[in-house]
Amino acid sequence: MDRRHVVISGASIAGLSVAHWLRRAGWAVTVLERAPEFRDGGQNVDVRGVAREVLDRMGLFDAVKAQNTTETATVLVRGDGSVRATLPSDGTDGATAELEVLRGDFARVVLDSLPADVTFHHAEQIEHVDDLADSVRVTTRSGRTLDADLLVIAEGVRSTTRDLLFDDVRRDDLGVTMVFGTIPRTDADDDRWRWYNAVRGRQVHLRPDNHGTTRAILAHGRGEDIAGLDRDAVMAHLRDRYDDAGWEARRVLDGFATSDDVYVDQLTQIRMPTWHRGRVCLAGDAAWCVTPMGGGGASLALTSGYVLAASLSDPETRTLDDALAAYESWMRPLVDDVQHLPRGIQYFAYPQSRLGLAIREGLDHVLTSPLFAPLAARLTRVAETDRPLPPIVVDAP
């Protein structure tokens, strides 16, 4: 009997998880990736909730843990660098999780776990899809044609293939801009995630990594969308907005000026009434981007690969549509929980005035006090469920 064949578009955590689990379930796997080669680097992600069990079932728990960024705690700091509050980071799912890893390092571990017969085509982008009765035909911009039983779109929040095939995509702009980059490490840097708030809705973050550098973030609310600007325009905008922010803002600006991995993200949640249609389904941010404000994006991406493969391998499932519906039914409660942000969270996270900042600091003090620390700790728990993972039929040698 011929193996079923899946084409996966996107080679980050969601796409690689789908590749891992469908290959183990006996499928032939082809992965298309727009980038010319594997994308290393990136910022912190973590593995929380049910995704920890998925990672353990992959046999990759220790390998991912070995790539830990070295971060041990999360602190909120004043303009002079002194600590004003410490966020709960004890246990496995605190503000700094037990499994805290850079996106590229995490993806590399999953990539290295794949058998040699998983086929990769880089510098490829889907241009046309024919969803036929008994197959799906994918045509790329280079002219490559692939016939498969299933197409999985795992391209990310701004997926062009999703937008080609689905016209019911809702994009909720959260009004928050985040700029990520890697800057040189200094002797003053330590093993804590240091987080600073300033007026005009500005944040500055410094986080340690395991590569001898420091990962930095500049974030602000109620600003113009700069994601489409060229690098010079982005840097000019950041200089204007952050030059007087205080603490390490100028150091980050200087570091970003020479960094080769600066990335701008206008935080946007993706909401869709369904994640599948015919022989096409979505996974990860392409289906449900939760943004860093919700957290848990990597955990949901990793879990989606397992749940999809389990649903497709269920011997009780009669049709492909039933299997994809089962996948969606299992994943959606996890996604809905993370996407549901507290009302007004943007105003709390990004205070504009000195009064707003003072209120924010007072609330931080209360939430991190011994009495309310358990409540604050619950806010960092995502991808948690009382439901057992569905069983998966592993068929690969």
Secondary structure, DSSP 8 states (H G I E B T S, - for coil): ----EEEEE--SHHHHHHHHHHHHTT-EEEEEESSSS------EEE--THHHHHHHHHT-HHHHHTTB----EEEEE-TTS-EEEEE---SSBSSSBSSEEEHHHHHHHHHHHS-TTSEEEES--EEEEEE-SS-EEEEETT--EEEESEEEE---TT-HHHHHH-S--EEEEEEEEEEEEEEE--TT--SEEEEEEETTTEEEEEEE-SSSEEEEEEEEES----TTS-HHHHHHHHHHHHTTS-TTHHHHHHHHHH-S--EEEEEEEEE-S-SEETTEEE-THHHH--HHHH--HHHHHHHHHHHHHHHHH-TT--SHHHHHHHHHHHHHHHHHHHH---TTHHHHHS--SHHHHHHHHHHHHHHTSTTTHHHHHHTT--S--SS----------
